[in-house]
């Protein structure tokens, strides 16, 4: 995992992913607007690396430069997670709307 290999000195482990994350991002509508660099990580990869970044920052013992690099990486990972969650929310909203038009009137069911 990229987070465990990271030293925290520069961007704290830029996970490139394997391409599957980009396919899922495109399907979820979250791949647009990324500056065409590396494929976006999956939600789970970003969440796990963010957890690792937070643990390193909480443990302390880092230089200011290392801490700032980890903080910036954490902000980027949090934004990735938010894009995935927004895509999931949008898909759920569409599915619920389609279900509402399909004649199912079970209002209490969330999905």
TIMI-394862 format. One record per residue: residue number from 0; x, y, z of N, C-alpha, C in turn. Coordinates in Angstrom, 2 decimals, always signed. Layout:
N
<rec nr="NUM" n_xx="X" n_yy="Y" n_zz="Z" ca_xx="X" ca_yy="Y" ca_zz="Z" c_xx="X" c_yy="Y" c_zz="Z"/>
...
This chain:
111
<rec nr="0" n_xx="+0.83" n_yy="-1.17" n_zz="+0.00" ca_xx="+0.00" ca_yy="+0.00" ca_zz="+0.00" c_xx="+0.88" c_yy="+1.23" c_zz="+0.00"/>
<rec nr="1" n_xx="+0.50" n_yy="+2.23" n_zz="-0.76" ca_xx="+1.32" ca_yy="+3.42" ca_zz="-0.93" c_xx="+1.51" c_yy="+4.16" c_zz="+0.38"/>
<rec nr="2" n_xx="+0.51" n_yy="+4.19" n_zz="+1.23" ca_xx="+0.63" ca_yy="+4.94" ca_zz="+2.46" c_xx="+1.68" c_yy="+4.35" c_zz="+3.38"/>
<rec nr="3" n_xx="+1.83" n_yy="+3.05" n_zz="+3.41" ca_xx="+2.79" ca_yy="+2.43" ca_zz="+4.29" c_xx="+4.21" c_yy="+2.58" c_zz="+3.77"/>
<rec nr="4" n_xx="+4.39" n_yy="+2.74" n_zz="+2.47" ca_xx="+5.71" ca_yy="+2.90" ca_zz="+1.89" c_xx="+6.17" c_yy="+4.35" c_zz="+1.98"/>
<rec nr="5" n_xx="+5.26" n_yy="+5.25" n_zz="+2.24" ca_xx="+5.55" ca_yy="+6.67" ca_zz="+2.23" c_xx="+6.44" c_yy="+7.07" c_zz="+3.39"/>
<rec nr="6" n_xx="+7.31" n_yy="+8.04" n_zz="+3.12" ca_xx="+8.15" ca_yy="+8.58" ca_zz="+4.17" c_xx="+7.56" c_yy="+9.86" c_zz="+4.73"/>
<rec nr="7" n_xx="+6.59" n_yy="+10.41" n_zz="+4.03" ca_xx="+5.96" ca_yy="+11.64" ca_zz="+4.49" c_xx="+6.74" c_yy="+12.88" c_zz="+4.09"/>
<rec nr="8" n_xx="+7.82" n_yy="+12.73" n_zz="+3.31" ca_xx="+8.62" ca_yy="+13.90" ca_zz="+2.97" c_xx="+8.13" c_yy="+14.61" c_zz="+1.73"/>
<rec nr="9" n_xx="+7.48" n_yy="+13.90" n_zz="+0.82" ca_xx="+6.92" ca_yy="+14.62" ca_zz="-0.31" c_xx="+5.59" c_yy="+14.00" c_zz="-0.71"/>
<rec nr="10" n_xx="+4.54" n_yy="+14.72" n_zz="-0.50" ca_xx="+3.17" ca_yy="+14.35" ca_zz="-0.83" c_xx="+2.72" c_yy="+13.06" c_zz="-0.17"/>
<rec nr="11" n_xx="+3.50" n_yy="+12.47" n_zz="+0.67" ca_xx="+3.12" ca_yy="+11.32" ca_zz="+1.49" c_xx="+2.52" c_yy="+10.17" c_zz="+0.70"/>
<rec nr="12" n_xx="+3.11" n_yy="+9.80" n_zz="-0.40" ca_xx="+2.69" ca_yy="+8.60" ca_zz="-1.13" c_xx="+1.61" c_yy="+8.87" c_zz="-2.13"/>
<rec nr="13" n_xx="+1.95" n_yy="+9.19" n_zz="-3.31" ca_xx="+0.99" ca_yy="+9.45" ca_zz="-4.37" c_xx="+0.54" c_yy="+8.13" c_zz="-4.98"/>
<rec nr="14" n_xx="-0.56" n_yy="+7.56" n_zz="-4.51" ca_xx="-1.05" ca_yy="+6.30" ca_zz="-5.05" c_xx="-1.56" c_yy="+6.49" c_zz="-6.45"/>
<rec nr="15" n_xx="-1.04" n_yy="+5.74" n_zz="-7.39" ca_xx="-1.44" ca_yy="+5.91" ca_zz="-8.78" c_xx="-2.66" c_yy="+5.08" c_zz="-9.12"/>
<rec nr="16" n_xx="-2.93" n_yy="+4.04" n_zz="-8.37" ca_xx="-4.07" ca_yy="+3.18" ca_zz="-8.68" c_xx="-3.75" c_yy="+2.27" c_zz="-9.84"/>
<rec nr="17" n_xx="-4.72" n_yy="+1.43" n_zz="-10.20" ca_xx="-4.49" ca_yy="+0.47" ca_zz="-11.27" c_xx="-5.40" c_yy="+0.69" c_zz="-12.46"/>
<rec nr="18" n_xx="-6.06" n_yy="+1.83" n_zz="-12.50" ca_xx="-6.96" ca_yy="+2.11" ca_zz="-13.60" c_xx="-8.39" c_yy="+1.74" c_zz="-13.28"/>
<rec nr="19" n_xx="-8.61" n_yy="+0.76" n_zz="-12.41" ca_xx="-9.97" ca_yy="+0.37" ca_zz="-12.05" c_xx="-10.67" c_yy="+1.52" c_zz="-11.33"/>
<rec nr="20" n_xx="-9.92" n_yy="+2.28" n_zz="-10.54" ca_xx="-10.49" ca_yy="+3.41" ca_zz="-9.84" c_xx="-11.01" c_yy="+4.46" c_zz="-10.81"/>
<rec nr="21" n_xx="-10.29" n_yy="+4.70" n_zz="-11.91" ca_xx="-10.74" ca_yy="+5.67" ca_zz="-12.90" c_xx="-12.00" c_yy="+5.19" c_zz="-13.59"/>
<rec nr="22" n_xx="-12.06" n_yy="+3.90" n_zz="-13.92" ca_xx="-13.26" ca_yy="+3.37" ca_zz="-14.55" c_xx="-14.46" c_yy="+3.54" c_zz="-13.64"/>
<rec nr="23" n_xx="-14.28" n_yy="+3.24" n_zz="-12.35" ca_xx="-15.36" ca_yy="+3.42" ca_zz="-11.40" c_xx="-15.69" c_yy="+4.90" c_zz="-11.22"/>
<rec nr="24" n_xx="-14.66" n_yy="+5.75" n_zz="-11.23" ca_xx="-14.88" ca_yy="+7.18" ca_zz="-11.11" c_xx="-15.69" c_yy="+7.69" c_zz="-12.30"/>
<rec nr="25" n_xx="-15.35" n_yy="+7.24" n_zz="-13.49" ca_xx="-16.10" ca_yy="+7.64" ca_zz="-14.66" c_xx="-17.54" c_yy="+7.17" c_zz="-14.58"/>
<rec nr="26" n_xx="-17.73" n_yy="+5.95" n_zz="-14.10" ca_xx="-19.09" ca_yy="+5.41" ca_zz="-13.97" c_xx="-19.88" c_yy="+6.19" c_zz="-12.92"/>
<rec nr="27" n_xx="-19.18" n_yy="+6.65" n_zz="-11.88" ca_xx="-19.85" ca_yy="+7.40" ca_zz="-10.81" c_xx="-19.93" c_yy="+8.88" c_zz="-11.12"/>
<rec nr="28" n_xx="-19.33" n_yy="+9.29" n_zz="-12.23" ca_xx="-19.34" ca_yy="+10.69" ca_zz="-12.60" c_xx="-18.33" c_yy="+11.50" c_zz="-11.82"/>
<rec nr="29" n_xx="-17.31" n_yy="+10.84" n_zz="-11.25" ca_xx="-16.33" ca_yy="+11.58" ca_zz="-10.45" c_xx="-15.02" c_yy="+11.73" c_zz="-11.17"/>
<rec nr="30" n_xx="-14.86" n_yy="+11.17" n_zz="-12.34" ca_xx="-13.58" ca_yy="+11.25" ca_zz="-13.04" c_xx="-13.38" c_yy="+12.54" c_zz="-13.80"/>
<rec nr="31" n_xx="-14.44" n_yy="+13.25" n_zz="-14.08" ca_xx="-14.31" ca_yy="+14.49" ca_zz="-14.82" c_xx="-13.71" c_yy="+15.57" c_zz="-13.95"/>
<rec nr="32" n_xx="-12.92" n_yy="+16.42" n_zz="-14.56" ca_xx="-12.36" ca_yy="+17.53" ca_zz="-13.83" c_xx="-11.03" c_yy="+17.21" c_zz="-13.18"/>
<rec nr="33" n_xx="-10.58" n_yy="+15.97" n_zz="-13.23" ca_xx="-9.25" ca_yy="+15.68" ca_zz="-12.73" c_xx="-8.29" c_yy="+16.05" c_zz="-13.83"/>
<rec nr="34" n_xx="-7.21" n_yy="+16.65" n_zz="-13.51" ca_xx="-6.34" ca_yy="+17.26" ca_zz="-14.49" c_xx="-5.59" c_yy="+16.26" c_zz="-15.36"/>
<rec nr="35" n_xx="-6.16" n_yy="+15.09" n_zz="-15.63" ca_xx="-5.59" ca_yy="+14.15" ca_zz="-16.56" c_xx="-4.28" c_yy="+13.52" c_zz="-16.11"/>
<rec nr="36" n_xx="-3.91" n_yy="+13.67" n_zz="-14.87" ca_xx="-2.66" ca_yy="+13.09" ca_zz="-14.38" c_xx="-2.85" c_yy="+11.59" c_zz="-14.20"/>
<rec nr="37" n_xx="-2.62" n_yy="+11.10" n_zz="-13.02" ca_xx="-2.78" ca_yy="+9.67" ca_zz="-12.75" c_xx="-4.26" c_yy="+9.37" c_zz="-12.53"/>
<rec nr="38" n_xx="-4.66" n_yy="+8.12" n_zz="-12.78" ca_xx="-6.05" ca_yy="+7.75" ca_zz="-12.52" c_xx="-6.38" c_yy="+7.95" c_zz="-11.04"/>
<rec nr="39" n_xx="-7.61" n_yy="+8.36" n_zz="-10.79" ca_xx="-8.03" ca_yy="+8.61" ca_zz="-9.42" c_xx="-8.12" c_yy="+7.31" c_zz="-8.64"/>
<rec nr="40" n_xx="-7.79" n_yy="+7.38" n_zz="-7.36" ca_xx="-7.85" ca_yy="+6.23" ca_zz="-6.48" c_xx="-9.30" c_yy="+5.84" c_zz="-6.25"/>
<rec nr="41" n_xx="-9.50" n_yy="+4.60" n_zz="-5.83" ca_xx="-10.83" ca_yy="+4.19" ca_zz="-5.42" c_xx="-11.14" c_yy="+4.86" c_zz="-4.08"/>
<rec nr="42" n_xx="-12.41" n_yy="+4.87" n_zz="-3.71" ca_xx="-12.80" ca_yy="+5.44" ca_zz="-2.43" c_xx="-12.08" c_yy="+4.73" c_zz="-1.29"/>
<rec nr="43" n_xx="-12.04" n_yy="+3.41" n_zz="-1.35" ca_xx="-11.43" ca_yy="+2.64" ca_zz="-0.28" c_xx="-9.93" c_yy="+2.90" c_zz="-0.16"/>
<rec nr="44" n_xx="-9.24" n_yy="+3.03" n_zz="-1.29" ca_xx="-7.81" ca_yy="+3.34" ca_zz="-1.27" c_xx="-7.57" c_yy="+4.71" c_zz="-0.64"/>
<rec nr="45" n_xx="-8.37" n_yy="+5.69" n_zz="-1.06" ca_xx="-8.21" ca_yy="+7.05" ca_zz="-0.53" c_xx="-8.53" c_yy="+7.08" c_zz="+0.96"/>
<rec nr="46" n_xx="-9.60" n_yy="+6.41" n_zz="+1.37" ca_xx="-9.98" ca_yy="+6.39" ca_zz="+2.78" c_xx="-8.90" c_yy="+5.74" c_zz="+3.64"/>
<rec nr="47" n_xx="-8.36" n_yy="+4.61" n_zz="+3.16" ca_xx="-7.33" ca_yy="+3.91" ca_zz="+3.93" c_xx="-6.05" c_yy="+4.73" c_zz="+4.04"/>
<rec nr="48" n_xx="-5.67" n_yy="+5.37" n_zz="+2.93" ca_xx="-4.47" ca_yy="+6.20" ca_zz="+2.99" c_xx="-4.70" c_yy="+7.42" c_zz="+3.86"/>
<rec nr="49" n_xx="-5.90" n_yy="+8.00" n_zz="+3.81" ca_xx="-6.22" ca_yy="+9.14" ca_zz="+4.66" c_xx="-6.13" c_yy="+8.73" c_zz="+6.13"/>
<rec nr="50" n_xx="-6.61" n_yy="+7.55" n_zz="+6.46" ca_xx="-6.51" ca_yy="+7.05" ca_zz="+7.83" c_xx="-5.04" c_yy="+6.96" c_zz="+8.26"/>
<rec nr="51" n_xx="-4.20" n_yy="+6.47" n_zz="+7.37" ca_xx="-2.77" ca_yy="+6.36" ca_zz="+7.65" c_xx="-2.13" c_yy="+7.74" c_zz="+7.85"/>
<rec nr="52" n_xx="-2.51" n_yy="+8.69" n_zz="+7.02" ca_xx="-1.98" ca_yy="+10.05" ca_zz="+7.13" c_xx="-2.37" c_yy="+10.65" c_zz="+8.48"/>
<rec nr="53" n_xx="-3.63" n_yy="+10.49" n_zz="+8.86" ca_xx="-4.10" ca_yy="+11.03" ca_zz="+10.14" c_xx="-3.34" c_yy="+10.40" c_zz="+11.30"/>
<rec nr="54" n_xx="-3.14" n_yy="+9.09" n_zz="+11.24" ca_xx="-2.40" ca_yy="+8.41" ca_zz="+12.32" c_xx="-0.97" c_yy="+8.95" c_zz="+12.43"/>
<rec nr="55" n_xx="-0.32" n_yy="+9.17" n_zz="+11.29" ca_xx="+1.06" ca_yy="+9.70" ca_zz="+11.30" c_xx="+1.09" c_yy="+11.10" c_zz="+11.89"/>
<rec nr="56" n_xx="+0.12" n_yy="+11.93" n_zz="+11.50" ca_xx="+0.08" ca_yy="+13.29" ca_zz="+12.03" c_xx="-0.20" c_yy="+13.28" c_zz="+13.53"/>
<rec nr="57" n_xx="-1.11" n_yy="+12.41" n_zz="+13.97" ca_xx="-1.44" ca_yy="+12.34" ca_zz="+15.39" c_xx="-0.28" c_yy="+11.80" c_zz="+16.22"/>
<rec nr="58" n_xx="+0.53" n_yy="+10.93" n_zz="+15.63" ca_xx="+1.67" ca_yy="+10.35" ca_zz="+16.36" c_xx="+2.74" c_yy="+11.39" c_zz="+16.63"/>
<rec nr="59" n_xx="+2.82" n_yy="+12.40" n_zz="+15.79" ca_xx="+3.80" ca_yy="+13.45" ca_zz="+15.99" c_xx="+5.20" c_yy="+13.01" c_zz="+15.62"/>
<rec nr="60" n_xx="+6.19" n_yy="+13.78" n_zz="+16.04" ca_xx="+7.57" ca_yy="+13.46" ca_zz="+15.76" c_xx="+8.03" c_yy="+13.78" c_zz="+14.35"/>
<rec nr="61" n_xx="+7.24" n_yy="+14.54" n_zz="+13.62" ca_xx="+7.58" ca_yy="+14.90" ca_zz="+12.24" c_xx="+8.10" c_yy="+16.33" c_zz="+12.20"/>
<rec nr="62" n_xx="+8.87" n_yy="+16.59" n_zz="+11.19" ca_xx="+9.29" ca_yy="+17.97" ca_zz="+10.98" c_xx="+8.10" c_yy="+18.77" c_zz="+10.47"/>
<rec nr="63" n_xx="+8.22" n_yy="+20.07" n_zz="+10.51" ca_xx="+7.16" ca_yy="+20.93" ca_zz="+9.99" c_xx="+6.92" c_yy="+20.64" c_zz="+8.51"/>
<rec nr="64" n_xx="+7.99" n_yy="+20.48" n_zz="+7.76" ca_xx="+7.86" ca_yy="+20.21" ca_zz="+6.32" c_xx="+7.13" c_yy="+18.89" c_zz="+6.08"/>
<rec nr="65" n_xx="+7.48" n_yy="+17.86" n_zz="+6.84" ca_xx="+6.81" ca_yy="+16.56" ca_zz="+6.71" c_xx="+5.33" c_yy="+16.67" c_zz="+7.10"/>
<rec nr="66" n_xx="+5.08" n_yy="+17.38" n_zz="+8.19" ca_xx="+3.69" ca_yy="+17.55" ca_zz="+8.64" c_xx="+2.86" c_yy="+18.27" c_zz="+7.60"/>
<rec nr="67" n_xx="+3.41" n_yy="+19.34" n_zz="+7.01" ca_xx="+2.67" ca_yy="+20.08" ca_zz="+5.99" c_xx="+2.41" c_yy="+19.23" c_zz="+4.76"/>
<rec nr="68" n_xx="+3.40" n_yy="+18.44" n_zz="+4.35" ca_xx="+3.22" ca_yy="+17.56" ca_zz="+3.20" c_xx="+2.13" c_yy="+16.53" c_zz="+3.48"/>
<rec nr="69" n_xx="+2.14" n_yy="+15.97" n_zz="+4.67" ca_xx="+1.10" ca_yy="+15.01" ca_zz="+5.04" c_xx="-0.26" c_yy="+15.68" c_zz="+5.10"/>
<rec nr="70" n_xx="-0.32" n_yy="+16.88" n_zz="+5.67" ca_xx="-1.58" ca_yy="+17.61" ca_zz="+5.75" c_xx="-2.15" c_yy="+17.84" c_zz="+4.34"/>
<rec nr="71" n_xx="-1.29" n_yy="+18.29" n_zz="+3.42" ca_xx="-1.74" ca_yy="+18.54" ca_zz="+2.05" c_xx="-2.22" c_yy="+17.25" c_zz="+1.39"/>
<rec nr="72" n_xx="-1.50" n_yy="+16.17" n_zz="+1.64" ca_xx="-1.92" ca_yy="+14.88" ca_zz="+1.08" c_xx="-3.27" c_yy="+14.48" c_zz="+1.66"/>
<rec nr="73" n_xx="-3.44" n_yy="+14.70" n_zz="+2.95" ca_xx="-4.71" ca_yy="+14.39" ca_zz="+3.60" c_xx="-5.86" c_yy="+15.19" c_zz="+3.01"/>
<rec nr="74" n_xx="-5.62" n_yy="+16.47" n_zz="+2.74" ca_xx="-6.65" ca_yy="+17.31" ca_zz="+2.11" c_xx="-7.03" c_yy="+16.76" c_zz="+0.74"/>
<rec nr="75" n_xx="-6.03" n_yy="+16.35" n_zz="-0.03" ca_xx="-6.28" ca_yy="+15.78" ca_zz="-1.35" c_xx="-7.07" c_yy="+14.47" c_zz="-1.26"/>
<rec nr="76" n_xx="-6.69" n_yy="+13.64" n_zz="-0.32" ca_xx="-7.39" ca_yy="+12.36" ca_zz="-0.12" c_xx="-8.83" c_yy="+12.59" c_zz="+0.33"/>
<rec nr="77" n_xx="-9.03" n_yy="+13.55" n_zz="+1.22" ca_xx="-10.38" ca_yy="+13.87" ca_zz="+1.69" c_xx="-11.24" c_yy="+14.36" c_zz="+0.53"/>
<rec nr="78" n_xx="-10.65" n_yy="+15.15" n_zz="-0.36" ca_xx="-11.39" ca_yy="+15.63" ca_zz="-1.54" c_xx="-11.76" c_yy="+14.47" c_zz="-2.46"/>
<rec nr="79" n_xx="-10.85" n_yy="+13.52" n_zz="-2.61" ca_xx="-11.14" ca_yy="+12.34" ca_zz="-3.42" c_xx="-12.30" c_yy="+11.57" c_zz="-2.82"/>
<rec nr="80" n_xx="-12.27" n_yy="+11.36" n_zz="-1.51" ca_xx="-13.37" ca_yy="+10.64" ca_zz="-0.84" c_xx="-14.68" c_yy="+11.40" c_zz="-1.04"/>
<rec nr="81" n_xx="-14.65" n_yy="+12.71" n_zz="-0.92" ca_xx="-15.86" ca_yy="+13.51" ca_zz="-1.08" c_xx="-16.42" c_yy="+13.39" c_zz="-2.50"/>
<rec nr="82" n_xx="-15.53" n_yy="+13.38" n_zz="-3.51" ca_xx="-16.00" ca_yy="+13.21" ca_zz="-4.90" c_xx="-16.70" c_yy="+11.87" c_zz="-5.07"/>
<rec nr="83" n_xx="-16.13" n_yy="+10.81" n_zz="-4.50" ca_xx="-16.76" ca_yy="+9.49" ca_zz="-4.58" c_xx="-18.12" c_yy="+9.50" c_zz="-3.88"/>
<rec nr="84" n_xx="-18.18" n_yy="+10.10" n_zz="-2.70" ca_xx="-19.44" ca_yy="+10.12" ca_zz="-1.95" c_xx="-20.50" c_yy="+10.94" c_zz="-2.69"/>
<rec nr="85" n_xx="-20.10" n_yy="+12.06" n_zz="-3.27" ca_xx="-21.04" ca_yy="+12.87" ca_zz="-4.05" c_xx="-21.57" c_yy="+12.08" c_zz="-5.25"/>
<rec nr="86" n_xx="-20.69" n_yy="+11.34" n_zz="-5.92" ca_xx="-21.11" ca_yy="+10.50" ca_zz="-7.03" c_xx="-22.10" c_yy="+9.43" c_zz="-6.59"/>
<rec nr="87" n_xx="-21.83" n_yy="+8.83" n_zz="-5.44" ca_xx="-22.73" ca_yy="+7.80" ca_zz="-4.91" c_xx="-24.08" c_yy="+8.42" c_zz="-4.55"/>
<rec nr="88" n_xx="-24.06" n_yy="+9.60" n_zz="-3.93" ca_xx="-25.31" ca_yy="+10.28" ca_zz="-3.58" c_xx="-26.13" c_yy="+10.58" c_zz="-4.83"/>
<rec nr="89" n_xx="-25.45" n_yy="+11.03" n_zz="-5.88" ca_xx="-26.15" ca_yy="+11.35" ca_zz="-7.13" c_xx="-26.77" c_yy="+10.10" c_zz="-7.74"/>
<rec nr="90" n_xx="-26.03" n_yy="+9.00" n_zz="-7.72" ca_xx="-26.57" ca_yy="+7.74" ca_zz="-8.25" c_xx="-27.78" c_yy="+7.28" c_zz="-7.45"/>
<rec nr="91" n_xx="-27.71" n_yy="+7.39" n_zz="-6.13" ca_xx="-28.84" ca_yy="+7.01" ca_zz="-5.28" c_xx="-30.05" c_yy="+7.88" c_zz="-5.55"/>
<rec nr="92" n_xx="-29.82" n_yy="+9.17" n_zz="-5.73" ca_xx="-30.93" ca_yy="+10.08" ca_zz="-6.00" c_xx="-31.61" c_yy="+9.71" c_zz="-7.31"/>
<rec nr="93" n_xx="-30.82" n_yy="+9.40" n_zz="-8.33" ca_xx="-31.39" ca_yy="+9.01" ca_zz="-9.62" c_xx="-32.16" c_yy="+7.70" c_zz="-9.48"/>
<rec nr="94" n_xx="-31.57" n_yy="+6.73" n_zz="-8.78" ca_xx="-32.24" ca_yy="+5.44" ca_zz="-8.60" c_xx="-33.55" c_yy="+5.61" c_zz="-7.83"/>
<rec nr="95" n_xx="-33.53" n_yy="+6.44" n_zz="-6.81" ca_xx="-34.76" ca_yy="+6.65" ca_zz="-6.03" c_xx="-35.81" c_yy="+7.37" c_zz="-6.85"/>
<rec nr="96" n_xx="-35.38" n_yy="+8.31" n_zz="-7.68" ca_xx="-36.32" ca_yy="+9.01" ca_zz="-8.54" c_xx="-36.93" c_yy="+8.06" c_zz="-9.56"/>
<rec nr="97" n_xx="-36.09" n_yy="+7.21" n_zz="-10.17" ca_xx="-36.58" ca_yy="+6.24" ca_zz="-11.14" c_xx="-37.53" c_yy="+5.25" c_zz="-10.48"/>
<rec nr="98" n_xx="-37.21" n_yy="+4.87" n_zz="-9.27" ca_xx="-38.07" ca_yy="+3.94" ca_zz="-8.54" c_xx="-39.42" c_yy="+4.59" c_zz="-8.27"/>
<rec nr="99" n_xx="-39.41" n_yy="+5.87" n_zz="-7.95" ca_xx="-40.64" ca_yy="+6.59" ca_zz="-7.69" c_xx="-41.52" c_yy="+6.67" c_zz="-8.92"/>
<rec nr="100" n_xx="-40.91" n_yy="+6.75" n_zz="-10.08" ca_xx="-41.68" ca_yy="+6.79" ca_zz="-11.34" c_xx="-42.13" c_yy="+5.41" c_zz="-11.76"/>
<rec nr="101" n_xx="-41.53" n_yy="+4.36" n_zz="-11.17" ca_xx="-41.85" ca_yy="+3.00" ca_zz="-11.58" c_xx="-43.11" c_yy="+2.44" c_zz="-10.96"/>
<rec nr="102" n_xx="-43.78" n_yy="+3.20" n_zz="-10.12" ca_xx="-45.03" ca_yy="+2.73" ca_zz="-9.55" c_xx="-44.88" c_yy="+2.18" c_zz="-8.15"/>
<rec nr="103" n_xx="-43.67" n_yy="+1.97" n_zz="-7.66" ca_xx="-43.48" ca_yy="+1.52" ca_zz="-6.29" c_xx="-43.79" c_yy="+2.70" c_zz="-5.38"/>
<rec nr="104" n_xx="-44.73" n_yy="+2.51" n_zz="-4.47" ca_xx="-45.09" ca_yy="+3.62" ca_zz="-3.60" c_xx="-44.69" c_yy="+3.36" c_zz="-2.16"/>
<rec nr="105" n_xx="-43.71" n_yy="+2.53" n_zz="-1.94" ca_xx="-43.22" ca_yy="+2.23" ca_zz="-0.60" c_xx="-42.30" c_yy="+3.37" c_zz="-0.16"/>
<rec nr="106" n_xx="-42.87" n_yy="+4.45" n_zz="+0.37" ca_xx="-42.14" ca_yy="+5.65" ca_zz="+0.72" c_xx="-41.13" c_yy="+5.43" c_zz="+1.85"/>
<rec nr="107" n_xx="-41.38" n_yy="+4.45" n_zz="+2.72" ca_xx="-40.51" ca_yy="+4.25" ca_zz="+3.87" c_xx="-39.18" c_yy="+3.59" c_zz="+3.51"/>
<rec nr="108" n_xx="-39.10" n_yy="+2.88" n_zz="+2.40" ca_xx="-37.88" ca_yy="+2.19" ca_zz="+2.01" c_xx="-36.87" c_yy="+3.19" c_zz="+1.46"/>
<rec nr="109" n_xx="-35.63" n_yy="+3.21" n_zz="+1.98" ca_xx="-34.64" ca_yy="+4.18" ca_zz="+1.50" c_xx="-34.12" c_yy="+3.88" c_zz="+0.11"/>
<rec nr="110" n_xx="-34.24" n_yy="+2.66" n_zz="-0.34" ca_xx="-33.67" ca_yy="+2.32" ca_zz="-1.65" c_xx="-34.67" c_yy="+1.60" c_zz="-2.51"/>
